[in-house]
Amino acid sequence: MEPYAHPITLEATDVGCDRAGIPVVRGVSFTLKPGRAIQLFGPNGSGKSSMLSMFAGLIPPTEGELAWHSDGDKRAKPFDGMTLFIGHETSVKLALTAKENLQFWTQLYGIEKPRRDERISQALELVGASHFSDIRTGRLSAGQRRRIDLARAAIADRPIWLLDEPAAAIDATGVAVIGRMIEKHLEQGGIAIVATHDELGSKFDRLELGR
Ligand SMILES: Nc1ncnc2c1ncn2[C@@H]1O[C@H](COP(=O)(O)OP(=O)(O)OP(=O)(O)O)[C@@H](O)[C@H]1O
């Protein structure tokens, strides 16, 4: 298990974000160092997905400051090619099989050609999707499809994981798999911010929104 080549620290100072001009989140501060994770809690509409979009650089903070640190460099936006964002909506292409989706992602994430097949088999096995990997994903169950979404985390070699309800529609065995994937990612020196109501491990700091 290789440590990430460029460990990242994320510092948030009093950040807040608005949606359509309406304040959603206010006054969030933390420092997230390599090997640590934050679990976002909060009721529906409290701003968990909005926060993740903000950390992904998709919407700007309305107030406060985000600072990404890597190799002595500091930026207000995430460094290019460092973030894996798994949103709550599926990114699986339903006309393709799981294997074909993963083939696409290995190209997207710049995996060298000779290593692609091995990486795909490992990822499918990890998320327990090997036995349905040749079926068109439009014909799979919600939980099976979510497992394929999560395989993206095993394909991409990225130190920042932003996961929105990764365990939605996933059974207890699958939740344990997600916990282990995150644990391994943290051991490699990655960071993770995860919106979830599930218990995923002890390395998480808790951030409760909507209070
Ligand atoms: N694209 C958007 N345009 C305008 N308002 C939005 C948009 N997305 C979210 N909002 C608003 O921002 C607020 C927070 O939504 P968000 O999706 O971040 O909450 P959440 O905590 O992730 O909710 P859930 O638990 O239901 O997924 C809500 O009031 C929502 O209506």
The ligand as a MOL file (V3000), in Angstrom:
LIG
                    3D

  0  0  0     0  0            999 V3000
M  V30 BEGIN CTAB
M  V30 COUNTS 31 33 0 0 0
M  V30 BEGIN ATOM
M  V30 1 N -28.7640 23.9990 -6.7140 0
M  V30 2 C -29.4010 24.6220 -5.7170 0
M  V30 3 N -29.9910 25.8200 -5.9250 0
M  V30 4 C -30.6340 26.4640 -4.9370 0
M  V30 5 N -30.7450 25.9810 -3.6860 0
M  V30 6 C -30.1920 24.8050 -3.4280 0
M  V30 7 C -29.4890 24.0520 -4.4210 0
M  V30 8 N -29.0410 22.9120 -3.8610 0
M  V30 9 C -29.4360 22.9300 -2.5750 0
M  V30 10 N -30.1360 24.0680 -2.3160 0
M  V30 11 C -30.7160 24.4520 -1.0090 0
M  V30 12 O -29.6730 24.4540 -0.0400 0
M  V30 13 C -30.1230 23.9050 1.1860 0
M  V30 14 C -29.1810 22.7950 1.6070 0
M  V30 15 O -29.2700 21.7060 0.6750 0
M  V30 16 P -28.2540 20.5080 0.6840 0
M  V30 17 O -28.5930 19.6350 -0.4660 0
M  V30 18 O -26.8820 21.0410 0.7820 0
M  V30 19 O -28.6340 19.8090 2.0840 0
M  V30 20 P -28.3000 18.3500 2.6260 0
M  V30 21 O -27.9620 18.5060 4.0710 0
M  V30 22 O -27.2840 17.6830 1.7590 0
M  V30 23 O -29.7110 17.6240 2.4680 0
M  V30 24 P -30.0820 16.0530 2.3180 0
M  V30 25 O -29.8120 15.4030 3.6710 0
M  V30 26 O -31.5630 16.1070 2.0140 0
M  V30 27 O -29.2790 15.4770 1.1890 0
M  V30 28 C -31.5620 23.4460 0.9750 0
M  V30 29 O -32.4140 24.3900 1.5560 0
M  V30 30 C -31.7320 23.4250 -0.5350 0
M  V30 31 O -33.0200 23.8070 -0.9150 0
M  V30 END ATOM
M  V30 BEGIN BOND
M  V30 1 1 1 2
M  V30 2 1 2 3
M  V30 3 2 2 7
M  V30 4 2 3 4
M  V30 5 1 4 5
M  V30 6 2 5 6
M  V30 7 1 6 7
M  V30 8 1 6 10
M  V30 9 1 7 8
M  V30 10 2 8 9
M  V30 11 1 9 10
M  V30 12 1 10 11
M  V30 13 1 11 12
M  V30 14 1 11 30
M  V30 15 1 12 13
M  V30 16 1 13 14
M  V30 17 1 13 28
M  V30 18 1 14 15
M  V30 19 1 15 16
M  V30 20 2 16 17
M  V30 21 1 16 18
M  V30 22 1 16 19
M  V30 23 1 19 20
M  V30 24 2 20 21
M  V30 25 1 20 22
M  V30 26 1 20 23
M  V30 27 1 23 24
M  V30 28 2 24 25
M  V30 29 1 24 26
M  V30 30 1 24 27
M  V30 31 1 28 29
M  V30 32 1 28 30
M  V30 33 1 30 31
M  V30 END BOND
M  V30 END CTAB
M  END
